[in-house]
């Protein structure tokens, strides 16, 4: 079955990566409608050797699209998401719908079954990018050993805050090297040659919303009984998030078992050699569909392991995961309508 696809926010980071993922995955697209605000309408984006003109979102008839990828932020999603969902199944990338009861929050390799009731609202939510790469590694370990507690510190690239934030890192880097005064705009402090332990707004308990998202989304996707605590940090990297993760397990294990299980985990690749360079970093993971797992070792203080997890936050953390959700819909649901 050929599918008509619309992408709201097609000129942004996630929108453009969604176009890329559709092409690389050979998704059965019939018509591709690229949508944006009036400001970006009229530009062109290449798809399968053709240039497709970006249309004004306000003038589009969503009855023409089987599936709409919404990549335009939570404020607009709150207003337009339910309206679009009356005519087209919405795969939504912002934080707005993730924790709502009747909205499935889905990573296909982990909880594809959650899609069975997606028609209640006709909206499917894509998890936070840092949550996605974490849960991909947790899932097979939880199945075998039961994960009881997770402690993670993230090293999140600036692309997670949008293209303007990427531009700011580049401009600040130039200013720093030229010994010019740096004036933060998108960030609360200088991001070039620095790290900022602050992503999203602060909450009453002192944690940030990004940390809250990781904790609560992991519970919704995998198991409400898992205890999760996170510290989320923005680092001067353009693309790909990294995470240092300590995972406490209920059942006894050995590292050989852990490595074997993670090596077979869907969507993951283990690079774990005890030598210089025998691990994954953001530089070589950017552009890959896989989530990389390195530095696998036992925590000697408890029945736990330590991992280093790296993934392209714009692909598996966003666009790719959305396209994989659409693939499941086409395979199991839409064709039966």
NORGI-V500531 format. One line per field, one symbol per residue. phi: phi as a letter, one per 20 degrees, with the letter a starting at -180 (. if undefined). psi: psi as a letter, one per 40 degrees, with the letter a starting at -180 (. if undefined). Layout:
# NORGI-V500531
phi->???
psi->???
This chain:
# NORGI-V500531
phi->.ededdcenfeegfffffgffgffelffeedddecbfgfefofcceblmcedffefgfdeefffdfcdedccnffffgeegfffffcbfddddeefegefgedfdcdgfdcggffgdffgdmccdefgfffgfffgffgffffedmfdbccccdceffffdofffffffffffffffemefedfcedfbgdflbcceacmeedgenfdfffgfgfefgfffdafefeccccdcecfcfcnecbecdcedfefbcfffgfffffefgmdcecbdebgnebecggeefnefeddcclfbfefeaebcdcdccbffeeffbgfgfffffffgffdcffef
psi->hhhhhihhfeeiddddddddddddefighchhhhiaiddeieiihhhfeihhhhihddeiheeehdhhhhfeidddddddddddeddhhhhheaededeidehhhhhdedfddeedfdedefhhhhiiddddddddddddddddehhdihhihighiedeeidddddddddddddddefihhhiddidihdhfiihfhhaiiideeiiddddddddddddddheehhhhihhhhighdihiihhhhhhidiiiidddddddddehheihhhghgihefiiiddeeheieihhhifhiiheeigiihihhhihdecdecdddddddddddddeddee.
